[in-house]
Amino acid sequence: MRLAYIGIRVSGLDGSLKFYVSLLGLNVVSRGKMNRGDIYVLLEDKAAAGAELVP
């Protein structure tokens, strides 16, 4: 089984980005707003598995 995508609700986007980018080595692929106004940041690892952070 291979994990292709996961969404993670976070309480602090800046601190979460620091953790996922600096410590886990994920790369920010895109940022945007969902239809209901929530912000998201799409992260990927080198194998192109993705994680989406939503505060």
Secondary structure as the mmCIF struct_conf table of DSSP 4:
data_model
#
loop_
_struct_conf.conf_type_id
_struct_conf.id
_struct_conf.beg_label_comp_id
_struct_conf.beg_label_asym_id
_struct_conf.beg_label_seq_id
_struct_conf.end_label_comp_id
_struct_conf.end_label_asym_id
_struct_conf.end_label_seq_id
STRN STRN1 TYR A 5 ARG A 9
BEND BEND1 SER A 11 SER A 11
HELX_RH_AL_P HELX_RH_AL_P1 LEU A 13 LYS A 18
HELX_RH_PI_P HELX_RH_PI_P1 PHE A 19 LEU A 23
TURN_TY1_P TURN_TY1_P1 LEU A 24 LEU A 24
STRN STRN2 ASN A 27 LYS A 33
TURN_TY1_P TURN_TY1_P2 ASN A 35 ARG A 36
BEND BEND2 GLY A 37 GLY A 37
STRN STRN3 ILE A 39 GLU A 44
TURN_TY1_P TURN_TY1_P3 LYS A 46 ALA A 47
STRN STRN4 GLY A 50 VAL A 54
#
